[in-house]
Amino acid sequence: MRVLIAAGGTAGHINPARAIAGALKAAEPTAEIHFAGRREGMEYGLVTKAGYPFHHIEINGFQRRLNAENIVRNIVALWHLALSGPRTQKILNEVKPDLVIGCGGYVSGPIVRAAAKRGIKTAIQEQNAFPGVTNKLLAKDVDVVLSASADAVEKLGHPEKTTVVGNPVRPEVLTADREAARRNLKAGDRTVILSFGGSLGADRINQVVADLCAWEKQQGANVLHLHATGSRGVELFEKLEKEKGFAPGENLVVTPYINNMPQLLAAADLVIARSGALTLAELEAVGRASILIPSPNVAENHQYYNALELQKAGAAVVIEEKNLTGEGLIETVQQLLSQPGKLAEMGTNAKTLGNPHSLDLITEKLLELVK
């Protein structure tokens, strides 16, 4: 069996794709799994590091807000779109797949559509309650639609071929050893706080987390704080460290990007993050308390509605970015830390929301389709 998976743009598309690839390989050891994506996107590094063959295709989204910079970007996007047809055909001819899977991002559009037109078995996997544009367009063409949320079924428009399967979580997230992870970090009896704003970073999250780090230092809090600035937030956070009088050290570890998320999630007691579908699936899978700061820059504010489900279950505190301040974040963390057993209780509540069988369901549907 030869499989081609197209995914790109964000870790929220790429990591589910990698999880599906691993599950298919485990179920069918002779399967040959290939990926297609942008070489300059984060998918190239994540996929090649995992050892899968990678096929380059350049696709960009169009910018709706028109200014000089975005006009240039739209011209480039048109050029890449014009080249995508021949490039897609070349990839399909090289791989000769029995199954093509789209996991989101612009790159999945031309690959999945061309495969469907050739009569190759096709499937898409949608991570969010509010489907992305690419998957909404592809839903009519593919054989199988795999939806993480029941809320997305109607929006995707083809309930007759849609199965609700939850979001797949990488096996390494589920199997990471908490005690070993904490030993490696020398966490001891400290509360471990893990914070991040995505692979690129989020300025507002970096700003308020800097306030929190300064407070932790001033209070001498019994905390080990692990923070990822994102690739675009490194200089900002270094500037904030100087302004607010704190620095990485025994109680604070600052990195641009988290390469060992399964281990850090295992070690953490409290997670401060955006509320993308993948992040929430992993928080639910391992059972972690969280403070969620939904991104306001997503379609139909879907991160906010995703986050509310955890707050309703007593698993998270949601702070909208328009209400986000350093003082407010500090107060929230202080309240949580002051209540013995509160973080463990929230973590238990989070775990009740998870779907531990998501990968099994996805694998079963895909193998049924091919066989």
N, C-alpha and C positions, 0 to 999 in steps of 0.2 A: 504494500500500500504506500502510495506517494501522496504526501499532503503538503499544500502550500498555505501558509497563514500570512495574511496581510494585516498589519497593525502599526500604528505610529502616533506621533504627537506627544503623548504623555505616558507616564508610568501606569496611569489608570487604564490605558488600552494595552500596553505592552506586557505588563506582568500577568494579567489574565490569559493573554495569548501564550505566554511561556508556560503557565500552569497547565493549559489545555494540551500544549505540545508534550509536556512531560507525562501527562496522564495517558495520552494516546500511545506514546512510546512504551509506557509500562504495560498497557493492555495488549499492544501489538509490537513486540520487540524488534520485528523485522521492518517496521514502518520507517520510511525515510521522510523526515520533516524538514521543510524549507521555509524560510521567511522572506517576505518582501517589505521594503520600507525605504525611508530616506537615509542616505549615508550621513547627512549632517544632523539628523534627528537623533534623539537619545536611544531609539530602537537599535541602531547599528551597534553601539557599544554593549547594550544589554544582551542582544541576541548572539552576537559573535562570542561574547564571554561565556555564554552558555553552550557554545560549540555547534550551533546550527548553521547550515549554509545560508548566506544572506544574498538577496538579489536587490539591486539598487533601482528604485524608481523615484523620481522627484515630482512631488505634487504639493502645491501650497493652496491655502484658502484665500479667498478674496476679501479685501478690506472694505467694509461698508462706509466707514468714515473717510471722506476724501480730503487728503492734503497732499503736499508734494511727495512726501516719503511713501505714503500709501498708494499713490498713483504709480510710482515706480514698482512697488511690490506687486500691484495688480498686473502690470505689464509682464513682469517675471512669471507670475502665476499663469497668465495666458500662454506664455511660451512653453512652460512645463506641461500645461494641459495639452497643447498641440503635440508634444513629443510623447505623451503618455500612452497613446494608442499603439504605436509601433513598439515601444518599450514593453508594454504589457504582453503583446503577442510573442515577443522574444522570450520573456520569462516563462510564459506558459509552454512554449515549444521546448525550452531547456528542461523544465521540471517534469513536464508531462504528468500533472497531478491527477489522482483519482478523486481528490476532494480538495476544495478551496474554502477556507474559512476567513471571514472578515471580522476583526475584533475592534473596529473603530478607527477613527482618524481618516484624513482625506485619502491616504494611500490605498485604503481598502476599496474605495469606489471603483476605479477602473479595473482593478484586478478581478474582483468578484463579478462585476457586470460582464466582463469579457469571458470569464469562465462559464457563466450561466448561458451565454449565447452559444458557446461551443457544446453545450450539453453536459458539461462536467458537473458533478454533484457539488452543491454550494450550500453554505450555512453562514449566518452571522450571529454574533453574540453581543447583546446590548447590556451594558453595565448599569445604566441609570433609569430612574423612574420616568425621566423626560428624555426620550431617545435623541441621539445626535442626528444631524441633518443627513449624513452619509448613510446611516443605517435605515432611516425612514425611506430614503430613496431606493435602497437596495432590497427592502423587505418584499416587494412585489416580484422580484426576479429570482430569489433564492428558493431552495427546496425546504430548508428548515430555518426557523428563527428561534434563537435561544435567548430568553429574556430573564434578567435578574429579578425583575419586579412585576407583580401582577398589574401594577398601575401603568406599565408601559405597553401592555398588550394592545389595548384599544388605540393608543397613539401610533403604534407601528402599523396598524391597519390590516393585519392579516391573521386574525386569531385562529383560523383553521390550521395553520401550520406553525403556530407559536407555542412553545413550551416554557413554562416558568421554572427556572432551574437555580435561581440564586446566583450569587457571584462566586466564581472559583477562587479559592485561596491556595497559594503555593504550598505544597506539602511541607517545605522547610519551615514555614510559619507555624504550622500545626505541631511539628515535631521538635521545635527548639526547646532546649532544656533550661528552665528558669533558673534553677540553682547554679548551673554551670555558667550561664550568662552573667549572673550577678557576681559570681566569683571572679570571672575574667575582668569585670569592671571594678573589682575591689569595692563593691557597693556596701558591704557590711549590712548594718541595720538602717542605713539611710533610705529615705524615700527617693525613688528614682523618677525624675520628671523627664520625659522625652518631648521635645517640641520641634516642629518643622512646618514650613509653609509651601512645600512642593519642591521639585527638582530645580526650578529656576529661582525660587524664593518669593516671598511676599513682603514688600517694604513695611506694611502696617504691622504684620506679625513680628518682624524683626524689631521694630521700634518698641512694641509693648513687651516683648520677651526681654529686651534689654532692660526695661524698667524692672521687670520681675527679677532678673539676675542681680541687679544692683540691690534690690530689697533683700534677696536671699543672703547676699554678702553682709549687708548692714545688720541683719537680724541674727546672723550666725546660724541660719536654719540648717537642720540636720537633713540636708538634701544633696543628692548628686544630680546635677542638671546636664542633660545631653541635648545640644541644640544644633540643628542644621540650618545654615543661613540661606542655602540655595546658591547656585552659581552666580547669580546677579546680586546677591546680598552680602558678599564677602566684605567689600570695602565699606559699605554702610555700617555693618555690625562692628567692624574694627573702629570706625569713627565713634560709634555709640559707646563702645567700651571705654575709650579715652574720656569722652564727655561725662559719663556717669560713674566713672571711678571703679570699674571692676575689670577683671581679666580672667581668661581661662586658667585653670589650675586644678587643685585636688578635688574641688567640688563643682567644677564647670568644665565641660568638654565641648568645644565648638568646632564644627567641620562644615565644609561647603555642601556636602552631599552624604547621605547615609547609604553605604554599600552593604551593610549587614543588618538590614531592617528586621529580619526574623529574630536575631539575637537581642537586639535592642528592645523590640516589643516584648520579648520574653522577660527581660529584666525590669521593664518599666512598671511603675505603680500608677502613674498618671500621664496621659498623652494630651498635648496641646497641639491641635492641627486643624487643617481644612476638613471639610466633610465630603470629599469625593467618594464615589461608590466603593473603590478598592480599599481606601483607608478604613471605611466603616466596616466592610466585610472582614478585614483583618482584626479590627478591634473586637468585633463580635466573636470571631473564631477563637481568639485567645482570652477573651474576657478581661478587658481593660477599661478602667474609668477614663473619662475624657472630658476636656473642655474643647468644644468645637466652634470654629470661627468660619462659617460658610463663606465661600468666595462670592462676592456680589457680581462677578463678571462672567456668569455662566447662563446658559439658556434657561429661561423661565424660572430662574432662581432655584434650580433643582437641588443645589447643595443644602439650602436652608430647610427644605421639606424633608430631605434625607435625614438631616441632623435631628429634626423634631421627633422622629420616630425613636431615637435613642433617649432623648430627653423625657419623652412620655413614659418610657420604660424605666426611668430612674437610673439610666446608665451614663448620662452625659449632662453637662451644662452647656447651653448654646448661647453664644454672644454674637449678635450680628455686627459686622464690621462698622456700620454706621454708629453703633453704640460702644465700640471698643476703645478703651483707654488703658493706659498702664496701671492707673489706680484701680480701675475696675477689675483687671485681670489679677492684680495682687490680692485684692479683697476676696475674689472667688477662690484663689488657691489657698489663702489663709483660712477661709471657712472650711474648706475640704480637709486640710491638714489638721485642723483643730478638733475634728470629730473622729475618735478612734474607731477603726473598722469601716469608715465611710467609703474609702476607695475600694476596699475589698467587696463591699456590698454592691457598689456601682458596677464593678467588674463582673460579678455574678449575674447581675441584671443584663449586662451586655451579652453575655454568653447565651442567654435564652433566645436572643434574636437571630443567632447565626444559623446557617444551613451547612452542616458539616458534610453533607452528601452531594454538594453542588457539582464537584468534579466528576463524581460517579455518574450522575444524571446526564451531564454533558457528554461524557465519553460514550455512554450507552446510546444516546441519540445519534451521535456522529457515526459510530460503528454500524448502527442499524441502517443509516443512510447509504453508506458505502456498500454494505453487504446485501 
